[in-house]
Amino acid sequence: MLSEQECSKNPKESYKHESVSIPIKGHKWETIHYAVRKYRTAKEVVNISLESYKYMISNEVPSWMSPKIWKQLNAKERLNEHLKRISESLNGLSYTFEVFN
Protein backbone atom coordinates (compact mmCIF):
# COMPACT_ATOMS: atom_id res chain seq x y z
CA MET A 1 0.00 0.00 0.00
CA LEU A 2 1.20 3.51 -0.66
CA SER A 3 2.33 5.35 2.47
CA GLU A 4 0.35 8.23 3.95
CA GLN A 5 3.17 10.62 2.98
CA GLU A 6 3.04 9.51 -0.66
CA CYS A 7 -0.75 9.85 -0.70
CA SER A 8 -0.70 13.34 0.79
CA LYS A 9 1.57 14.56 -2.04
CA ASN A 10 -0.93 13.58 -4.73
CA PRO A 11 -4.26 12.60 -3.16
CA LYS A 12 -6.25 12.49 -6.43
CA GLU A 13 -3.94 9.87 -7.96
CA SER A 14 -3.10 7.94 -4.79
CA TYR A 15 -6.55 6.72 -3.79
CA LYS A 16 -8.89 4.24 -5.40
CA HIS A 17 -12.53 5.32 -5.04
CA GLU A 18 -15.09 2.58 -4.64
CA SER A 19 -18.69 2.20 -3.58
CA VAL A 20 -20.90 -0.56 -2.28
CA SER A 21 -24.68 -0.79 -1.97
CA ILE A 22 -26.07 -2.34 1.19
CA PRO A 23 -29.63 -3.13 2.20
CA ILE A 24 -31.10 -1.26 5.13
CA LYS A 25 -34.37 -1.81 6.99
CA GLY A 26 -37.26 -2.27 4.67
CA HIS A 27 -36.64 -2.45 0.94
CA LYS A 28 -34.24 0.49 0.75
CA TRP A 29 -30.64 0.38 -0.33
CA GLU A 30 -27.91 2.75 0.72
CA THR A 31 -24.72 3.36 -1.27
CA ILE A 32 -21.55 3.92 0.71
CA HIS A 33 -18.62 5.61 -1.03
CA TYR A 34 -15.11 5.14 0.29
CA ALA A 35 -11.49 5.57 -0.73
CA VAL A 36 -8.59 3.21 -0.15
CA ARG A 37 -4.92 3.78 -0.76
CA LYS A 38 -3.60 2.25 -3.98
CA TYR A 39 -1.10 -0.58 -3.90
CA ARG A 40 2.43 -0.51 -5.17
CA THR A 41 3.31 -3.52 -7.31
CA ALA A 42 5.62 -5.86 -5.43
CA LYS A 43 8.68 -7.39 -7.03
CA GLU A 44 10.20 -10.74 -6.18
CA VAL A 45 13.51 -12.07 -7.45
CA VAL A 46 13.98 -15.83 -7.66
CA ASN A 47 17.47 -17.20 -8.26
CA ILE A 48 17.56 -20.60 -9.93
CA SER A 49 20.55 -22.92 -9.71
CA LEU A 50 22.45 -24.15 -12.74
CA GLU A 51 21.16 -27.66 -12.04
CA SER A 52 17.55 -26.42 -12.10
CA TYR A 53 18.18 -24.44 -15.28
CA LYS A 54 19.59 -27.52 -17.01
CA TYR A 55 16.58 -29.58 -15.94
CA MET A 56 14.16 -26.92 -17.21
CA ILE A 57 15.66 -26.90 -20.70
CA SER A 58 16.27 -30.67 -20.87
CA ASN A 59 14.35 -33.26 -22.86
CA GLU A 60 12.86 -34.64 -19.64
CA VAL A 61 9.11 -34.11 -19.97
CA PRO A 62 7.38 -32.53 -16.95
CA SER A 63 4.26 -34.28 -15.64
CA TRP A 64 2.06 -31.30 -16.57
CA MET A 65 3.08 -31.22 -20.24
CA SER A 66 2.29 -33.42 -23.22
CA PRO A 67 5.45 -35.24 -24.40
CA LYS A 68 4.58 -34.51 -28.02
CA ILE A 69 4.38 -30.75 -27.38
CA TRP A 70 7.45 -30.69 -25.10
CA LYS A 71 9.67 -32.26 -27.72
CA GLN A 72 8.69 -29.54 -30.21
CA LEU A 73 9.77 -26.71 -27.88
CA ASN A 74 13.23 -25.19 -28.02
CA ALA A 75 15.27 -24.48 -24.87
CA LYS A 76 13.96 -20.92 -24.41
CA GLU A 77 10.33 -22.04 -24.80
CA ARG A 78 10.85 -24.84 -22.27
CA LEU A 79 12.37 -22.40 -19.81
CA ASN A 80 9.44 -20.04 -20.35
CA GLU A 81 6.95 -22.82 -19.57
CA HIS A 82 8.66 -23.55 -16.26
CA LEU A 83 9.01 -19.88 -15.33
CA LYS A 84 5.37 -19.22 -16.18
CA ARG A 85 4.34 -21.97 -13.74
CA ILE A 86 6.64 -20.58 -11.04
CA SER A 87 5.17 -17.11 -11.55
CA GLU A 88 1.61 -18.46 -11.35
CA SER A 89 2.41 -20.38 -8.16
CA LEU A 90 3.58 -17.11 -6.58
CA ASN A 91 0.43 -15.28 -7.81
CA GLY A 92 2.58 -13.20 -10.15
CA LEU A 93 1.16 -10.90 -12.77
CA SER A 94 4.12 -11.18 -15.10
CA TYR A 95 7.75 -12.22 -15.14
CA THR A 96 11.03 -11.46 -16.82
CA PHE A 97 14.25 -13.43 -16.69
CA GLU A 98 17.92 -13.13 -17.39
CA VAL A 99 20.30 -16.06 -17.91
CA PHE A 100 23.85 -15.42 -16.74
CA ASN A 101 26.93 -17.17 -18.15
Disulfide bonds with the S-S distance in Angstrom:
none
